[in-house]
Amino acid sequence: MSAPTETARREEAAGANARTRPFRSLSAAMAKGFLRDRMALFWAVVFPLMFLFLFGGLLADTGTPRSDVIQVGAVPLLDDPDPATEATIEETLDITTSDDQDAAVAEVRKGDADAAVAMDGDTLVVWYSAADQVSAGIVQGTFNGIVQSANAAASGQPPTYTMQPQQVEDESLSAIQFFTPSLLGWAIAMGATFGAAANLVLWRRNGLLRRLRLAPVATSSVVGARVVTALMLAGIQMAVFLVPAVAFMGLELTGWWWLSVPLLAAATLAFLALGLLVGSFSKTEEGATGAANFVILPMAFLSGSFFPLDAAPPWIVALSRVLPLRWVNEGMLDVMVRGEGPSAIVLPILALLAFAAVVTAIATKLFRWEQA
């Protein structure tokens, strides 16, 4: 009886193995195919891992963010605090002093300081900017705690000090004032970079670049036409953003808003150059799109397009200063919201043009007219 039973078991095992062999073979083949597909492996593993490190750096627990505060005149709550408050001040505030209240408030309005404080009798006046709501919330919370601590130290007496927060901008301004410039800058960066990279690869693959090279058309004409097209697209993007935002969302532009036009033109040239660089080494449209995404999306996070960088480590803040999108965002905020004049866009435009020149020079070295 044992021999037939053993034989039956073997036959059953062989049948089960035969039924599962196709499944196992296909699974192994698909796994090998995935591992050999570098692009799929990149998007599934490397790209998400990059964002893990990116957010890990941006949102690292570096303790309570320190706020840059300008102290105007004598402020007893800061000059002679109790021990607990003194420790809080040392941990959370970088204080500079000034005797000019108007100049201190102007520094806050420009974004060069997080707050300005002064005493008006027993009232602590705190000027803050709504352009950075995270920083404004941190500043108000910190000084509210300082006032409460000072009142608690009065040994049960009625509260002595009060706090009066004052927004340096018109308080009727809505949040759209502050995220429109950065989102518009991001849109310009996306349009110029993706358009240039994808078109260059497509034209190389279908032979259009080769035909243009052999045609009696100067290279400068080809480049000029592409630049004009990109500038026209940037103008359309700007209109698409600003017209409905003003008409339906409460966006209020300052008198210097038109200075964003030359700023966006310089930004278009910078990101057009970046797209040219990406398209120079990419072999397919999918590869160009992926490479452009790899550059632009992290840059948007590192440049403060989606949220402020106040809680980011100092090295990330320093890195953001060399990114072209950071210059676009800062310049746009200055002229659209803060009402800064022409001087506010001089440095951003020079930085963007310098970036465009350097990247164009590199892209020219890598440029290929024909498919390799």
MITOR-720737 format. One line per 3 residues: number of its first residue (from 1); for each residue x, y, z of N, C-alpha, C, O. Coordinates in steps of 0.05 Angstrom, whole numbers. Example, Ala and Ser with C-alpha at 12.3 -4.5 7.8 and 13.67 -1.06 7.14 Angstrom:
1> 264:-114:156:246:-90:156:264:-66:156:285:-66:169 ~ 257:-45:142:273:-21:143:258:1:157:268:23:161
This chain:
1> 16:-24:0:0:0:0:17:25:0:8:45:-11 ~ 41:24:12:58:48:14:69:57:-13:71:81:-18 ~ 76:37:-31:88:44:-56:69:60:-73:76:81:-84
4> 44:51:-78:25:67:-94:20:95:-81:17:114:-96 ~ 19:95:-55:14:121:-42:37:141:-48:32:164:-53 ~ 61:131:-46:85:148:-51:85:156:-80:91:179:-87
7> 78:138:-98:77:145:-127:56:166:-132:61:185:-147 ~ 33:163:-119:12:183:-123:21:210:-113:15:231:-126 ~ 35:210:-91:44:236:-81:64:249:-100:64:273:-104
10> 81:233:-112:101:244:-130:87:255:-155:94:276:-165 ~ 67:240:-164:53:249:-188:38:275:-182:37:294:-199 ~ 27:277:-158:12:301:-151:31:325:-149:25:347:-158
13> 55:320:-137:75:341:-135:85:350:-162:89:374:-167 ~ 89:331:-180:98:337:-207:77:354:-222:83:372:-237 ~ 51:347:-217:30:362:-230:28:390:-220:25:409:-236
16> 31:393:-194:30:420:-182:54:437:-192:51:460:-197 ~ 77:424:-194:101:438:-204:97:447:-233:105:469:-240 ~ 85:429:-249:80:436:-277:60:459:-279:63:476:-297
19> 40:459:-261:20:481:-263:32:508:-254:25:529:-265 ~ 51:508:-235:62:533:-225:87:542:-240:96:565:-237 ~ 98:524:-257:123:531:-271:119:556:-289:136:573:-289
22> 97:558:-305:94:582:-321:93:608:-304:104:628:-311 ~ 78:606:-282:76:629:-264:104:638:-254:111:661:-254 ~ 119:617:-244:145:624:-233:164:634:-255:180:652:-250
25> 163:623:-278:180:632:-300:174:661:-309:191:677:-313 ~ 147:666:-311:139:693:-319:147:713:-297:156:736:-303 ~ 143:706:-272:150:724:-250:180:730:-250:188:753:-247
28> 197:709:-254:225:713:-255:233:731:-279:251:748:-276 ~ 221:726:-302:227:742:-326:219:771:-322:234:789:-330 ~ 196:775:-310:187:803:-306:205:817:-286:211:841:-289
31> 213:803:-265:231:815:-245:258:822:-258:268:844:-252 ~ 269:804:-274:294:810:-287:291:833:-307:309:850:-310 ~ 268:834:-321:263:856:-339:262:882:-325:272:902:-335
34> 249:883:-302:247:908:-286:275:917:-277:282:940:-279 ~ 291:898:-267:317:905:-257:336:914:-279:354:929:-275 ~ 331:904:-304:348:912:-326:339:938:-339:354:950:-354
37> 314:946:-333:304:971:-344:313:994:-326:301:999:-305 ~ 333:1007:-334:345:1028:-317:325:1051:-312:324:1062:-290 ~ 310:1058:-332:291:1080:-328:269:1073:-308:262:1088:-291
40> 258:1048:-311:237:1039:-292:249:1037:-264:236:1045:-244 ~ 273:1027:-262:286:1024:-236:291:1052:-223:288:1056:-199 ~ 298:1071:-240:303:1098:-230:278:1110:-219:278:1121:-196
43> 255:1109:-234:231:1122:-225:218:1107:-201:205:1119:-184 ~ 223:1081:-199:211:1066:-178:227:1066:-152:215:1064:-130 ~ 253:1069:-154:270:1067:-130:286:1092:-125:284:1104:-104
46> 302:1101:-145:320:1123:-141:306:1149:-136:312:1164:-118 ~ 286:1155:-153:272:1180:-151:257:1183:-124:260:1203:-111 ~ 241:1163:-116:229:1166:-89:250:1167:-67:246:1182:-47
49> 272:1153:-70:293:1154:-49:305:1182:-48:312:1192:-26 ~ 308:1195:-71:318:1222:-72:300:1241:-56:310:1258:-41 ~ 274:1237:-58:255:1254:-43:255:1248:-14:250:1265:3
52> 261:1223:-7:264:1216:22:287:1233:34:283:1245:55 ~ 310:1234:20:332:1250:30:326:1279:29:334:1295:47 ~ 312:1288:8:305:1316:5:287:1325:28:293:1346:40
55> 265:1311:33:248:1319:55:261:1314:82:256:1329:101 ~ 278:1294:83:292:1290:108:310:1313:115:313:1320:138 ~ 322:1325:94:338:1349:99:322:1374:104:328:1389:122
58> 301:1378:88:284:1402:91:270:1403:118:267:1424:130 ~ 260:1379:126:243:1378:150:258:1365:173:245:1355:192 ~ 284:1366:173:300:1354:195:293:1368:221:288:1392:222
61> 293:1352:242:288:1363:269:313:1378:278:330:1366:292 ~ 315:1403:272:338:1419:280:332:1436:304:346:1455:310 ~ 310:1429:319:302:1446:342:284:1468:333:276:1470:310
64> 278:1486:351:261:1509:345:276:1528:326:298:1536:332 ~ 263:1535:304:277:1553:285:283:1580:298:266:1590:314 ~ 306:1592:292:313:1618:303:302:1639:285:304:1637:261
67> 291:1660:297:279:1682:282:298:1707:284:309:1713:305 ~ 301:1720:262:316:1745:261:298:1768:269:278:1774:255 ~ 304:1781:291:287:1802:303:303:1828:306:326:1827:315
70> 290:1850:299:302:1876:303:289:1889:327:264:1893:327 ~ 304:1895:348:294:1909:372:297:1939:369:319:1949:364 ~ 275:1953:371:275:1982:367:274:1995:395:254:1993:409
73> 296:2008:403:297:2021:429:298:2001:452:306:1978:448 ~ 291:2011:475:292:1994:499:267:1976:501:245:1986:498 ~ 272:1950:505:250:1931:509:256:1915:534:271:1896:532
76> 245:1923:557:252:1910:582:248:1880:582:263:1865:594 ~ 228:1870:567:223:1841:566:246:1826:553:250:1803:559 ~ 261:1840:536:285:1827:524:311:1835:537:330:1820:538
79> 311:1860:548:336:1870:560:341:1858:588:364:1854:596 ~ 320:1853:603:323:1843:630:302:1821:636:284:1824:652 ~ 305:1798:622:285:1776:625:291:1759:649:313:1760:660
82> 271:1744:658:275:1725:679:291:1701:667:292:1699:643 ~ 304:1684:684:321:1663:673:308:1645:653:321:1638:633 ~ 283:1637:657:270:1619:638:266:1632:611:271:1621:590
85> 258:1658:612:254:1673:587:280:1678:573:281:1677:549 ~ 301:1683:589:327:1688:577:336:1663:561:348:1666:539 ~ 331:1639:572:339:1615:557:323:1612:531:334:1604:511
88> 297:1619:533:281:1618:508:291:1637:487:292:1630:464 ~ 298:1661:496:307:1681:477:333:1672:464:336:1675:440 ~ 351:1661:480:377:1651:468:373:1629:449:388:1626:429
91> 353:1612:453:348:1589:436:333:1595:410:336:1582:390 ~ 316:1616:411:298:1621:389:301:1647:374:291:1649:352 ~ 316:1666:385:317:1693:372:346:1701:367:364:1697:383
94> 350:1713:343:375:1727:337:367:1757:336:354:1766:317 ~ 376:1772:356:366:1799:360:388:1819:352:411:1817:360 ~ 380:1838:335:396:1862:329:381:1886:338:356:1886:341
97> 395:1908:344:382:1932:354:382:1955:334:400:1956:316 ~ 363:1972:337:360:1995:319:345:2017:333:329:2011:351 ~ 350:2042:326:336:2065:337:316:2076:316:301:2095:322
100> 315:2064:293:298:2074:271:275:2054:267:279:2033:254 ~ 252:2061:277:229:2042:275:220:2038:246:215:2016:238 ~ 219:2060:230:210:2057:203:229:2040:187:220:2023:170
103> 255:2043:191:275:2026:177:272:1997:185:275:1979:169 ~ 267:1992:211:264:1964:221:239:1951:208:241:1928:200 ~ 217:1966:207:193:1955:195:197:1950:165:186:1931:154
106> 212:1968:152:218:1964:124:234:1939:119:230:1925:99 ~ 252:1932:138:268:1908:136:250:1883:137:254:1863:123 ~ 230:1885:155:211:1862:157:194:1860:132:189:1838:122
109> 186:1883:121:169:1882:97:185:1870:73:173:1856:57 ~ 210:1876:72:227:1865:50:235:1836:54:245:1823:35 ~ 229:1826:77:236:1798:83:265:1794:93:274:1771:96
112> 278:1816:100:306:1814:110:306:1808:140:327:1802:151 ~ 283:1811:154:281:1804:182:253:1791:186:235:1797:171 ~ 252:1774:206:226:1761:212:207:1778:227:183:1775:225
115> 218:1796:244:200:1813:260:216:1837:270:241:1837:271 ~ 201:1858:278:212:1881:292:195:1885:317:171:1881:316 ~ 208:1892:339:193:1895:365:200:1921:378:223:1931:375
118> 181:1932:392:185:1957:407:165:1957:430:144:1944:428 ~ 171:1973:450:152:1976:473:137:2002:470:148:2023:465 ~ 110:2000:474:93:2024:475:79:2023:502:57:2012:505
121> 92:2035:522:82:2033:549:87:2004:559:110:1995:559 ~ 66:1990:567:68:1962:575:60:1943:553:55:1919:558 ~ 58:1953:529:50:1937:506:74:1931:489:88:1949:480
124> 78:1905:483:100:1896:465:88:1896:437:71:1879:431 ~ 97:1913:420:88:1915:392:106:1897:375:130:1901:375 ~ 94:1879:360:109:1860:343:100:1864:314:78:1858:308
127> 118:1873:297:113:1876:269:122:1851:255:145:1842:259 ~ 105:1839:238:112:1815:223:102:1817:195:86:1835:189 ~ 111:1799:178:102:1799:150:85:1774:144:92:1752:152
130> 63:1779:131:46:1756:123:56:1741:99:45:1721:91 ~ 78:1751:87:89:1738:63:100:1710:70:101:1692:53 ~ 108:1707:96:117:1681:105:101:1674:130:108:1682:152
133> 79:1660:126:60:1655:148:72:1636:169:64:1638:192 ~ 89:1618:161:102:1600:180:119:1616:199:118:1613:224 ~ 137:1633:188:154:1650:204:138:1669:222:145:1673:245
136> 116:1680:210:100:1699:226:87:1685:250:86:1696:272 ~ 78:1660:246:66:1645:268:86:1638:289:80:1639:313 ~ 111:1631:281:132:1625:301:139:1649:317:141:1648:342
139> 142:1672:304:149:1697:317:127:1705:338:134:1711:361 ~ 102:1705:329:81:1713:347:78:1693:371:74:1702:394 ~ 82:1667:365:81:1648:387:103:1652:407:99:1650:431
142> 127:1658:397:150:1662:415:146:1686:433:150:1685:457 ~ 137:1709:421:134:1733:437:110:1732:455:110:1744:477 ~ 90:1717:447:67:1713:465:76:1697:490:67:1703:512
145> 93:1678:486:104:1663:508:121:1680:527:120:1677:551 ~ 137:1698:515:154:1716:530:136:1735:548:142:1740:571 ~ 115:1745:536:96:1763:551:83:1748:573:81:1758:596
148> 74:1724:568:60:1708:589:80:1701:611:72:1701:635 ~ 105:1695:604:125:1689:624:130:1713:642:134:1710:666 ~ 132:1736:630:137:1761:645:113:1767:664:118:1775:687
151> 89:1762:655:66:1766:672:64:1746:695:57:1753:717 ~ 72:1721:689:72:1700:710:93:1707:731:89:1699:755 ~ 115:1720:724:136:1727:743:128:1750:761:143:1756:780
154> 104:1762:756:96:1784:772:82:1776:798:69:1792:811 ~ 85:1751:806:76:1740:832:47:1744:837:38:1755:858 ~ 30:1736:817:2:1736:822:-11:1763:817:-36:1766:820
157> 4:1783:810:-8:1809:804:-23:1808:778:-19:1790:762 ~ -42:1827:774:-56:1828:748:-36:1830:725:-14:1842:729 ~ -42:1819:702:-23:1820:679:-13:1848:674:-28:1867:672
160> 13:1850:672:26:1877:667:29:1883:638:25:1905:629 ~ 38:1862:623:45:1866:595:25:1854:576:12:1834:582 ~ 22:1866:553:5:1855:532:21:1856:506:41:1870:504
163> 12:1840:487:26:1839:461:7:1849:439:-17:1842:439 ~ 17:1865:421:1:1876:399:15:1869:372:33:1883:364 ~ 6:1848:359:18:1841:333:8:1860:311:-15:1867:311
166> 26:1868:293:18:1886:271:31:1875:245:55:1871:243 ~ 14:1870:226:23:1861:200:34:1885:184:21:1906:183 ~ 57:1882:172:70:1904:159:57:1910:132:59:1933:122
169> 43:1890:121:28:1895:96:-1:1902:103:-9:1901:126 ~ -15:1910:82:-44:1915:85:-57:1889:94:-54:1868:81 ~ -71:1890:117:-83:1866:128:-105:1854:112:-115:1832:117
172> -115:1869:91:-136:1858:74:-125:1839:53:-140:1826:39 ~ -98:1838:51:-86:1821:31:-91:1792:38:-89:1784:61 ~ -98:1776:18:-103:1748:22:-78:1731:17:-58:1741:7
175> -81:1705:23:-58:1687:20:-48:1685:-9:-25:1679:-14 ~ -67:1690:-28:-59:1686:-56:-37:1706:-64:-23:1701:-83 ~ -35:1728:-49:-14:1747:-55:14:1734:-53:32:1741:-68
178> 16:1715:-35:42:1706:-28:50:1679:-42:73:1673:-44 ~ 30:1664:-51:37:1639:-65:36:1642:-96:46:1625:-110 ~ 23:1664:-106:21:1667:-135:49:1671:-147:55:1658:-167
181> 66:1689:-136:93:1693:-149:109:1667:-151:121:1662:-171 ~ 110:1652:-129:127:1628:-130:115:1606:-149:131:1593:-162 ~ 89:1604:-150:77:1584:-168:80:1593:-197:84:1576:-215
184> 79:1618:-202:84:1628:-229:113:1623:-238:118:1615:-260 ~ 131:1628:-219:159:1622:-225:164:1593:-231:179:1586:-250 ~ 151:1576:-216:154:1547:-221:142:1539:-248:153:1523:-262
187> 119:1551:-255:107:1546:-281:126:1554:-304:128:1540:-324 ~ 138:1577:-302:157:1587:-322:180:1567:-325:189:1560:-347 ~ 191:1558:-302:213:1540:-302:205:1514:-316:221:1503:-332
190> 182:1503:-309:172:1478:-321:169:1481:-351:178:1465:-367 ~ 155:1503:-360:149:1506:-388:174:1509:-405:177:1496:-426 ~ 193:1526:-396:217:1530:-412:235:1506:-413:246:1499:-434
193> 239:1493:-390:258:1470:-389:246:1446:-404:260:1434:-421 ~ 222:1439:-398:210:1415:-411:207:1420:-441:212:1402:-457 ~ 198:1444:-449:194:1449:-477:220:1447:-493:221:1435:-514
196> 241:1459:-483:266:1459:-497:278:1431:-498:288:1423:-519 ~ 277:1417:-476:289:1390:-475:275:1370:-494:287:1357:-509 ~ 248:1369:-492:233:1350:-508:234:1357:-537:237:1339:-554
199> 232:1382:-544:234:1390:-573:261:1383:-585:262:1374:-608 ~ 282:1388:-570:309:1383:-580:312:1354:-586:323:1346:-607 ~ 303:1337:-568:306:1308:-572:289:1298:-595:298:1282:-612
202> 264:1309:-597:246:1301:-619:257:1310:-646:257:1294:-665 ~ 267:1334:-648:278:1344:-673:303:1328:-681:308:1324:-705 ~ 319:1320:-661:343:1304:-668:335:1276:-678:346:1266:-697
205> 314:1265:-665:306:1237:-672:293:1236:-699:298:1217:-714 ~ 277:1256:-706:263:1254:-732:279:1268:-754:269:1270:-777 ~ 303:1277:-748:321:1287:-769:317:1317:-775:330:1327:-793
208> 299:1330:-761:294:1359:-767:319:1376:-761:325:1394:-776 ~ 334:1369:-740:358:1384:-734:378:1382:-756:391:1402:-764 ~ 381:1358:-767:400:1354:-789:391:1370:-814:408:1382:-827
211> 365:1371:-819:356:1386:-842:360:1416:-838:366:1431:-857 ~ 356:1425:-813:360:1453:-807:389:1461:-810:396:1483:-819 ~ 407:1442:-803:435:1447:-805:444:1450:-834:461:1466:-841
214> 431:1433:-852:439:1434:-880:424:1456:-895:432:1463:-917 ~ 402:1466:-884:386:1487:-898:401:1513:-897:418:1518:-879 ~ 395:1531:-916:408:1557:-916:396:1576:-895:387:1598:-902
217> 396:1567:-871:385:1582:-848:407:1585:-827:419:1565:-819 ~ 413:1609:-819:433:1613:-799:425:1600:-772:402:1600:-765 ~ 445:1589:-758:440:1578:-731:428:1598:-713:411:1591:-696
220> 436:1623:-715:425:1644:-698:395:1648:-702:381:1654:-683 ~ 386:1643:-727:357:1646:-732:342:1624:-718:320:1628:-708 ~ 353:1599:-719:340:1577:-705:338:1582:-675:317:1578:-663
223> 360:1590:-664:361:1596:-635:342:1619:-628:327:1618:-609 ~ 343:1640:-644:326:1663:-639:297:1656:-640:281:1666:-624 ~ 289:1640:-660:261:1632:-662:252:1616:-637:230:1620:-627
226> 270:1599:-627:263:1583:-603:261:1601:-579:243:1597:-562 ~ 278:1621:-577:277:1639:-554:251:1655:-555:238:1659:-535 ~ 244:1666:-578:220:1682:-581:195:1665:-574:177:1674:-560
229> 195:1640:-583:173:1622:-576:170:1618:-546:148:1618:-535 ~ 193:1613:-533:193:1609:-504:184:1634:-490:169:1632:-470 ~ 192:1658:-499:183:1683:-486:153:1687:-490:139:1696:-472
232> 143:1680:-513:114:1682:-518:99:1663:-499:78:1671:-488 ~ 109:1639:-496:96:1620:-478:96:1631:-449:76:1628:-435 ~ 119:1643:-441:120:1654:-414:100:1677:-410:88:1679:-389
235> 96:1693:-431:76:1714:-430:48:1703:-427:32:1714:-412 ~ 43:1681:-441:16:1669:-439:13:1657:-411:-9:1660:-399 ~ 33:1644:-400:32:1633:-373:26:1655:-353:10:1652:-335
238> 40:1677:-356:36:1700:-337:7:1710:-338:-5:1715:-317 ~ -4:1713:-362:-31:1722:-365:-51:1702:-353:-70:1710:-340 ~ -46:1676:-358:-63:1655:-348:-63:1655:-317:-84:1649:-305
241> -41:1662:-305:-39:1662:-276:-52:1688:-265:-69:1686:-247 ~ -45:1711:-276:-52:1736:-263:-81:1745:-269:-94:1755:-251 ~ -91:1741:-293:-117:1751:-300:-139:1738:-282:-154:1753:-269
244> -141:1711:-280:-162:1700:-263:-156:1705:-233:-175:1708:-217 ~ -130:1707:-225:-124:1712:-197:-133:1739:-189:-144:1743:-167 ~ -130:1759:-207:-139:1786:-201:-170:1788:-202:-182:1801:-186
247> -181:1775:-223:-210:1778:-228:-227:1762:-208:-248:1772:-200 ~ -218:1739:-199:-235:1721:-184:-224:1713:-156:-239:1704:-139 ~ -198:1717:-152:-186:1706:-127:-175:1728:-108:-164:1721:-87
250> -179:1753:-115:-172:1774:-96:-143:1782:-97:-133:1795:-79 ~ -128:1775:-118:-100:1783:-120:-98:1813:-125:-111:1824:-143 ~ -82:1826:-108:-78:1855:-111:-48:1860:-118:-31:1854:-102
253> -44:1870:-142:-17:1875:-151:-7:1903:-142:-23:1922:-142 ~ 18:1905:-135:30:1931:-128:35:1947:-153:32:1937:-175 ~ 42:1972:-149:48:1990:-171:72:1982:-188:75:1991:-210
256> 89:1965:-176:113:1957:-190:111:1929:-202:131:1916:-209 ~ 87:1918:-204:83:1890:-213:94:1885:-240:104:1863:-246 ~ 94:1906:-258:103:1903:-285:133:1896:-287:142:1887:-308
259> 147:1901:-265:176:1894:-265:180:1864:-266:202:1854:-271 ~ 158:1849:-261:160:1820:-263:164:1811:-292:173:1789:-297 ~ 157:1828:-312:160:1821:-340:189:1817:-348:196:1796:-358
262> 207:1836:-343:235:1831:-349:247:1809:-332:265:1795:-341 ~ 238:1806:-308:248:1785:-290:240:1758:-302:257:1740:-303 ~ 215:1755:-311:207:1729:-323:221:1724:-350:225:1701:-357
265> 228:1745:-365:243:1742:-389:271:1730:-383:280:1712:-397 ~ 284:1741:-363:310:1730:-355:307:1702:-345:324:1685:-350 ~ 286:1696:-330:281:1669:-320:277:1650:-343:286:1627:-342
268> 262:1658:-364:257:1641:-387:283:1634:-401:287:1611:-409 ~ 302:1653:-403:327:1648:-416:344:1628:-399:357:1610:-410 ~ 342:1631:-372:357:1613:-355:347:1584:-357:363:1566:-359
271> 321:1581:-357:310:1554:-357:310:1542:-386:309:1518:-389 ~ 310:1560:-405:313:1550:-433:340:1538:-436:344:1518:-450 ~ 360:1551:-425:387:1541:-425:389:1514:-411:403:1495:-420
274> 375:1512:-389:375:1486:-374:362:1464:-391:371:1442:-391 ~ 340:1471:-405:327:1452:-422:345:1443:-445:346:1420:-453 ~ 361:1463:-456:380:1456:-477:401:1437:-467:409:1418:-481
277> 410:1440:-442:430:1422:-430:418:1394:-427:431:1374:-434 ~ 394:1393:-417:381:1367:-413:377:1353:-440:382:1329:-442 ~ 367:1368:-460:363:1356:-486:388:1348:-501:387:1332:-519
280> 411:1359:-492:436:1354:-506:446:1325:-501:458:1313:-518 ~ 440:1315:-477:450:1288:-470:428:1267:-470:433:1243:-467 ~ 402:1275:-472:380:1256:-471:376:1244:-499:380:1258:-519
283> 369:1219:-500:366:1204:-525:337:1201:-534:331:1197:-557 ~ 318:1202:-515:290:1199:-521:274:1221:-507:284:1233:-488 ~ 249:1225:-517:232:1245:-504:226:1237:-475:225:1254:-458
286> 222:1211:-470:217:1202:-443:240:1207:-425:237:1216:-402 ~ 264:1203:-435:288:1208:-420:292:1238:-414:300:1245:-392 ~ 285:1254:-434:288:1283:-430:268:1293:-409:274:1310:-392
289> 243:1282:-411:223:1290:-391:231:1281:-363:228:1296:-344 ~ 241:1257:-361:250:1247:-335:273:1263:-324:273:1270:-300 ~ 292:1270:-341:315:1286:-331:306:1314:-323:316:1324:-303
292> 288:1326:-338:278:1352:-331:263:1352:-305:267:1369:-288 ~ 247:1331:-301:233:1327:-275:253:1324:-253:249:1335:-231 ~ 274:1309:-258:294:1304:-238:308:1330:-228:316:1332:-205
295> 309:1349:-246:322:1375:-239:302:1395:-228:307:1407:-207 ~ 279:1399:-241:261:1420:-234:245:1415:-209:242:1433:-192 ~ 235:1390:-205:218:1385:-182:233:1388:-156:223:1402:-138
298> 257:1376:-152:272:1382:-127:279:1411:-124:279:1422:-102 ~ 285:1425:-147:292:1453:-146:269:1469:-135:273:1489:-120 ~ 244:1462:-142:221:1477:-133:219:1475:-102:213:1495:-89
301> 224:1451:-91:223:1448:-62:246:1463:-49:242:1477:-28 ~ 270:1462:-61:293:1475:-49:293:1505:-52:308:1519:-39 ~ 275:1515:-70:274:1544:-75:250:1557:-61:246:1581:-64
304> 235:1542:-45:213:1554:-31:188:1558:-47:172:1575:-40 ~ 185:1544:-70:161:1548:-86:136:1537:-73:114:1548:-78 ~ 138:1517:-56:115:1504:-45:112:1510:-15:90:1512:-5
307> 134:1514:-1:133:1522:27:159:1535:35:179:1531:22 ~ 158:1552:56:182:1567:64:205:1549:73:200:1525:80 ~ 229:1560:73:252:1544:81:262:1551:109:285:1546:116
310> 245:1564:125:254:1573:151:264:1550:169:283:1554:184 ~ 251:1527:168:258:1505:185:280:1487:173:288:1468:185 ~ 289:1494:149:309:1478:136:337:1483:148:342:1505:158
313> 354:1463:147:382:1467:157:396:1489:141:389:1495:118 ~ 416:1503:153:430:1525:140:442:1517:113:443:1533:95 ~ 452:1492:111:465:1485:86:445:1483:63:452:1489:40
316> 420:1476:68:399:1476:47:392:1505:40:388:1511:16 ~ 390:1523:59:384:1551:53:407:1562:36:402:1577:17 ~ 432:1556:43:454:1565:27:454:1554:-1:459:1568:-21
319> 447:1528:-4:445:1516:-30:424:1529:-47:427:1533:-71 ~ 401:1537:-35:379:1549:-50:388:1575:-63:376:1584:-83 ~ 408:1588:-51:417:1614:-62:430:1612:-89:432:1632:-103
322> 439:1588:-96:452:1585:-122:433:1574:-143:440:1570:-166 ~ 408:1569:-135:388:1558:-154:373:1581:-167:364:1599:-154 ~ 370:1580:-194:357:1602:-208:328:1607:-199:319:1630:-198
325> 314:1586:-192:286:1589:-184:283:1605:-158:263:1619:-155 ~ 302:1603:-140:301:1619:-116:302:1649:-122:288:1665:-110 ~ 319:1656:-142:321:1684:-149:295:1694:-162:286:1716:-158
328> 283:1676:-178:257:1683:-190:236:1688:-169:222:1708:-169 ~ 234:1669:-150:214:1671:-129:217:1697:-112:197:1711:-107 ~ 242:1703:-104:247:1726:-87:241:1752:-102:228:1770:-92
331> 250:1753:-128:245:1777:-143:216:1782:-148:206:1805:-147 ~ 201:1761:-155:172:1763:-160:157:1772:-135:140:1789:-136 ~ 165:1761:-112:152:1769:-87:157:1799:-81:139:1813:-71
334> 182:1808:-86:189:1835:-80:172:1855:-97:162:1875:-86 ~ 169:1850:-123:155:1870:-140:125:1866:-140:111:1886:-144 ~ 115:1842:-136:86:1837:-138:72:1842:-111:50:1851:-111
337> 86:1836:-89:73:1838:-63:85:1859:-45:70:1875:-33 ~ 111:1861:-44:124:1879:-26:126:1908:-37:132:1926:-22 ~ 121:1911:-62:122:1938:-74:149:1949:-77:152:1974:-79
340> 170:1932:-79:197:1942:-83:200:1952:-111:186:1943:-130 ~ 218:1971:-115:222:1984:-141:242:1968:-158:248:1945:-153 ~ 253:1982:-179:271:1969:-198:296:1956:-185:306:1936:-195
343> 306:1967:-163:330:1956:-151:326:1927:-141:345:1912:-138 ~ 300:1920:-137:295:1893:-127:299:1871:-147:303:1848:-140 ~ 299:1878:-173:303:1857:-194:330:1858:-206:336:1840:-223
346> 347:1877:-199:373:1879:-212:390:1854:-207:400:1841:-225 ~ 393:1847:-181:410:1824:-174:398:1798:-184:412:1781:-195 ~ 371:1793:-180:360:1769:-192:364:1766:-222:370:1744:-231
349> 360:1788:-237:364:1786:-266:393:1780:-273:398:1764:-291 ~ 412:1793:-259:440:1787:-264:447:1758:-258:461:1745:-273 ~ 436:1748:-236:441:1720:-228:429:1701:-249:442:1681:-256
352> 405:1707:-259:392:1689:-279:407:1690:-305:411:1669:-318 ~ 416:1713:-314:431:1716:-339:458:1702:-337:467:1689:-356 ~ 471:1704:-314:497:1690:-310:492:1660:-311:508:1646:-323
355> 471:1651:-298:465:1622:-299:460:1613:-328:470:1592:-336 ~ 445:1629:-343:439:1622:-370:464:1621:-387:467:1603:-404 ~ 483:1639:-383:508:1640:-398:525:1615:-393:536:1603:-411
358> 527:1608:-367:544:1586:-360:532:1559:-370:546:1543:-381 ~ 506:1556:-366:493:1531:-374:493:1528:-404:496:1506:-415 ~ 489:1550:-418:489:1550:-447:517:1541:-458:519:1526:-477
361> 538:1552:-445:565:1544:-454:569:1514:-450:582:1501:-467 ~ 560:1503:-428:563:1474:-423:547:1458:-443:556:1439:-454 ~ 522:1467:-448:504:1453:-466:515:1454:-495:512:1434:-510
364> 528:1475:-502:540:1478:-529:562:1457:-533:565:1446:-555 ~ 577:1451:-512:598:1431:-514:586:1403:-518:599:1386:-531 ~ 563:1398:-507:550:1372:-508:531:1369:-531:521:1347:-536
367> 525:1390:-545:504:1390:-565:511:1372:-589:534:1372:-598 ~ 491:1357:-598:494:1339:-622:471:1345:-641:448:1347:-633 ~ 478:1348:-667:458:1354:-687:443:1329:-695:420:1330:-704
370> 457:1306:-693:445:1281:-703:444:1260:-680:459:1261:-661 ~ 426:1240:-684:424:1219:-664:449:1202:-664:460:1194:-685 ~ 459:1197:-640:484:1181:-638:479:1152:-644:497:1135:-643
